[in-house]
Amino acid sequence: MAPAAASGSSSLPSGFSVFTTFPDLLFVLEFVFGGLVWILVASSLVPIPLIQGWVMFVSVFCFVATTALLVLYVMGAHGGEASWITLDTAYNCVAALFYLSASVLEALATILTQDGFTYKQYHENISAVVFSYVATLLYVVHAVFSLIRWKSS
């Protein structure tokens, strides 16, 4: 009984308590800002397909994976097992690294296409860069708190 009580603070939430615990509450914000990056890059003309293809892959992958994890946590599929804490930590660390690389590449693509596009298209790319960096920050914060939870489990 004592080990369960000691590990209760370091376990993953289930049900709608996912929306009330701090690091897991970030799923919603990651979902929103990742979706905005996806929409903004997809609506631009994609002038540099290789660079913005990676940005699209990262935004779609993280959007789908975040949605899947959020739904699984709400359903309680993890059953309180410690392996899910490891999965959560690994995913958030990988997503943070992916989004950091995508943010830098999207900023590069925006700088390189500054003169070749209309005002609206350029501002869409700037917005994608800003939201991509916000998503990066969210994933980094989530990864740090996931690492803390993983270490204490």
Disulfide bonds with the S-S distance in Angstrom:
none
